[in-house]
Every structure is written in C-alpha cells, then in structure tokens.
Amino acid sequence: MSDPTSIAQQFTQFYYQQFDSDRNGLASLYRDTSMMTWESSQIQGAPAIVEKLVGLPFAKVEHKVVTIDAQPSSPTTASLIVLVTGQLLVDDGQNPLQFTQVFHLMPEGGSYFVFNDVFRL
C-alpha cells in the first residue's frame, strides 16, 4: 500500500472540494453497500447518502480541515481508516462549527470508495 497519510490527504482534499462546490458529485465515491451515520442517523447506499448530503439545509458551505489521521484497516486489504477534524462555515456565517468525520476507504480498481462515513458536529 502507498503511504496511508498521502492517500488520506488526496482523498480528503477531493472530497471536501467536491462537497463545497457540488454535493451531487460525491455519488461516485459511494456504493450501494456504503453506509453513512450523520449525527446518529444511519443511511445506506449511494443514492440515499447523496440525497441526504444534497438536502442539507444550507446553500453554501466551506470545510477547513485542521487534522487528518490515517491508518491501514486490514492486513489483507489495502483499506484505510481516515479521521478528519476541522471547521465548517455555512452560508457565509462568521462562527465556524467544529466537525469530526471518519471515513473507511476500500480499494477498488486502483482507487478507493467510501465504505463507511461517520459525521459529527
């Protein structure tokens, strides 16, 4: 496996840029087997996850990543656990919200998809 930290940094940069510009574009990162927990609410499958993200009650969002930690999650598969902490600015607000997000990334065709995603404010 390549350097987990480097993979995690590339993934999170892409993920949050896509989230902040067009949340519909995140569909390619999830599969039907993917699961998200958003503030205690569990969502299964790419269509339902993207529907949740697109339906969030803000028009404009900006993620500011503060920390990224990554570890291999299996001795037999090149999967990763990624922990992200940061700040979230919504609708040009001046008071950032603190967030934590965990991704379980699974390899697929030379890239990765999100198998698990846990988000907390």
Secondary structure, 3 states (H helix, E strand, C coil): CCCHHHHHHHHHHHHHHHHHHCHHHHHHHEEEEEEEEECCEEEECHHHHHHHHHCCCCCCEEEEEEEEEEEECCCCCCCEEEEEEEEEEECCCCCCEEEEEEEEEEEECCEEEEEEEEEEC
